[in-house]
Amino acid sequence: MLLLAALVATAAWSCGFAQKIPMQSPLSVTKPKGTVHLICHFKDVSANFDSTVIHWYQQKENKAPVRMVFFSVSTVVDDGFQANRYRIQKDSSQKLCILTINDVTRDDTATYYCAYWDTHRVWSAWIKYFGTGTKLIVSNKQYTAPASSEILQKQHGNLITYVCLIEKFYPDVIRVTWTDGESKEVTDNVVKGDTWKPANEDKYSISSWLTVPVENKDKNYNCKYEHENQLRSLPTQDSTKTAAPQEEDCSTNRGNSTVFNRDHLMHRTAYLVYIVLLLKSTMYYLIVLFFIYRMWAPTKHQGKTA
């Protein structure tokens, strides 16, 4: 569901627009009941915030987004939504738009997007830009911060691969990025895996890979992750393992320690599988080139003898 904003952003950037996509926070909210506040940040958006009409959309799993409410001079709730449960506030000083949902129920579980209309510099047409999205999970199951996180390093040839492992968290909504020593985001040669969980557990894990030339081995990179309201950064130059306090609890309990070590081994195995897949892809590429050459060579020979 969070792919909606990514697709809109990619399409828009490919055509060279100057406006930035509104950032939303938190990334997700997990709670059984009560009131939630979803924030849309317009600080880096070039549109005139005070005159901008802001819309909010609800997208349930496997369904299209539906507009639920918008704000012009006051909150206007669309048909099908209870007017007394929704309120929008605009903070001009900080360029924030806050959606408040009261008395949440399980039916409110969805991803929520802020959106606004603006003209495109190239097309001279009105386009609706969507925010990055916030997932609301209404459940008795509590939010769990990652139990441990670390960076593994492997050199193969003239390349170094850093693997960022983040383990045992809930919910599965997490954002992982890489930055360099100047805090600039690194997007080249980055692979982000999908979240996964063992069949007999309810906690998720994720891994992300960064590959750099071996001459950059002394440069520091950071694996940053955002989970609910938690932000954390792991440096590649720190050789010591960084882990949350929960890991100490695991080490004192033999049963939990066994589970942790098994999962840790699974993640290292996943890393080795990644390396094997790289080698296999290279081998398939050479095989395809060989067959293309076999097909092309006789044709070239026949052309010379014709």
SVG drawing of the C-alpha trace seen along z (x, -y; Angstrom):
<svg xmlns="http://www.w3.org/2000/svg" viewBox="-22 -31 64 55">
<polyline fill="none" stroke="black" stroke-width="0.4" points="0.0,0.0 2.9,-2.4 3.9,-1.9 1.3,-4.4 3.3,-7.4 6.5,-5.9 4.9,-5.4 3.6,-8.9 7.0,-10.3 8.9,-8.3 6.6,-9.3 6.7,-12.9 10.5,-13.1 11.0,-11.4 9.3,-14.5 11.4,-17.0 9.1,-18.6 10.4,-20.9 7.9,-20.1 8.8,-17.6 6.5,-14.8 5.1,-15.6 6.7,-13.5 4.4,-11.8 5.0,-10.8 5.1,-8.5 5.8,-5.7 3.1,-3.5 0.9,-3.6 -0.1,-0.5 -2.7,-0.8 -5.9,1.0 -8.1,-2.0 -8.2,-5.8 -7.1,-8.7 -4.4,-8.9 -2.6,-11.9 -1.2,-11.6 1.2,-14.4 1.9,-15.6 5.0,-17.8 5.1,-20.5 8.3,-22.1 10.1,-21.1 7.1,-21.5 7.3,-24.5 3.5,-25.1 2.0,-28.0 1.0,-26.2 -1.6,-28.7 -3.7,-28.6 -3.2,-24.8 -6.3,-22.6 -5.1,-19.4 -6.9,-16.0 -6.6,-12.8 -7.1,-9.4 -7.7,-6.0 -6.4,-2.9 -7.4,0.5 -5.5,3.7 -6.1,4.7 -8.4,1.8 -8.1,-1.5 -7.5,-4.8 -10.7,-6.6 -10.8,-10.3 -12.2,-10.7 -11.7,-14.3 -10.2,-17.6 -9.4,-21.0 -9.9,-24.3 -11.0,-26.8 -12.4,-24.1 -12.6,-20.3 -15.0,-18.7 -15.7,-15.0 -16.8,-13.0 -19.9,-10.8 -19.4,-7.4 -17.3,-8.7 -18.5,-9.9 -17.9,-13.6 -17.5,-13.7 -14.5,-11.4 -12.2,-13.4 -10.5,-16.7 -7.8,-18.5 -5.5,-21.2 -3.0,-23.3 0.1,-24.8 1.4,-27.6 4.4,-28.3 5.8,-24.7 3.9,-23.9 2.2,-20.9 -1.1,-19.3 -2.4,-17.1 -5.2,-14.6 -6.9,-13.4 -9.0,-10.3 -11.0,-9.7 -12.2,-6.4 -10.3,-4.1 -11.7,-0.6 -10.3,2.3 -12.2,1.1 -9.8,-1.9 -6.8,0.3 -5.4,-1.1 -2.7,-3.3 -3.5,-7.0 -2.1,-9.5 -2.2,-13.3 -2.4,-14.9 -2.6,-18.3 -3.1,-19.7 -0.4,-21.8 0.6,-22.8 3.4,-21.0 6.2,-23.3 6.6,-21.3 3.1,-20.3 1.3,-23.4 -1.4,-21.1 -2.9,-20.4 -1.5,-17.2 -2.3,-15.7 0.8,-14.8 0.5,-12.2 2.5,-12.0 4.6,-9.0 1.8,-7.4 1.2,-6.3 -0.1,-2.8 -2.6,-2.6 -2.9,0.8 -5.7,1.1 -4.9,4.3 -4.4,5.5 -1.0,6.6 1.6,4.2 4.4,2.5 7.8,4.1 11.1,2.3 13.8,4.3 15.5,6.7 18.9,6.3 20.6,4.8 24.1,5.1 26.2,4.6 28.1,7.5 31.0,7.0 32.2,9.2 34.9,8.4 34.8,10.3 37.2,9.2 37.5,5.4 34.1,4.9 32.9,4.7 29.4,5.6 27.8,4.3 24.8,6.2 22.5,4.4 20.4,6.8 17.5,5.6 15.7,8.4 12.6,9.2 10.2,6.2 6.5,5.5 4.7,4.3 6.5,5.1 6.4,1.5 10.0,0.2 12.1,-2.2 15.8,-1.4 18.2,-3.8 22.0,-4.2 23.9,-7.5 27.5,-8.4 29.8,-10.3 28.2,-13.6 24.7,-12.3 23.7,-12.2 21.5,-9.3 23.2,-6.6 20.9,-4.9 23.4,-3.3 24.3,0.4 21.7,0.7 19.5,3.7 16.6,3.9 15.2,7.2 11.6,7.9 10.6,8.4 10.2,12.0 9.4,13.9 9.8,17.6 6.6,19.7 6.5,20.1 7.1,16.5 5.2,13.2 8.2,10.8 9.7,9.6 13.3,9.1 14.8,7.4 18.1,6.9 19.6,4.4 22.9,4.6 25.3,1.8 28.1,2.6 31.0,0.2 34.5,0.3 37.3,1.7 39.1,-1.7 36.2,-3.1 36.8,-0.7 37.9,-3.5 34.9,-5.6 32.0,-5.5 28.5,-4.6 25.4,-4.5 22.5,-2.1 19.5,-4.2 16.1,-2.7 12.8,-4.2 10.3,-2.0 7.1,-3.6 8.6,-6.5 12.1,-5.0 15.0,-6.3 18.4,-4.6 21.7,-4.7 24.4,-2.0 27.9,-3.0 29.9,-0.6 33.2,-1.6 32.0,-0.5 33.3,3.1 31.3,3.8 27.8,5.1 25.1,2.7 22.0,4.3 19.0,3.2 18.8,4.3 16.5,7.1 19.5,9.1 21.0,9.3 17.8,10.9 18.1,13.5 21.6,14.4 20.5,15.2 17.8,17.5 19.0,20.6 15.8,21.2 15.7,17.6 19.4,17.7 18.9,20.8 16.2,19.1 18.3,16.0 21.3,17.9 19.2,19.9 17.7,16.7 21.2,15.1 22.5,18.1 19.5,17.8 20.4,14.2 24.0,15.0 22.8,17.8 20.6,15.3 23.7,13.1 25.6,16.1 22.6,16.9 22.8,13.3 26.4,13.7 25.7,17.1 22.8,15.4 25.2,12.7 27.6,15.4 24.8,17.4 23.5,14.3 27.0,13.6 27.3,17.2 23.9,17.1 25.0,13.9 28.1,15.6 26.1,18.6 23.6,16.3 26.5,14.5 28.0,17.8 24.8,19.0 24.3,15.6 27.8,15.9 27.1,19.5 24.0,18.3 25.8,15.2 29.0,16.9 27.5,19.2 25.4,16.3 28.4,14.2 30.3,17.0 27.5,17.6 27.4,13.9 31.1,14.0 30.7,17.1 27.5,16.0"/>
</svg>
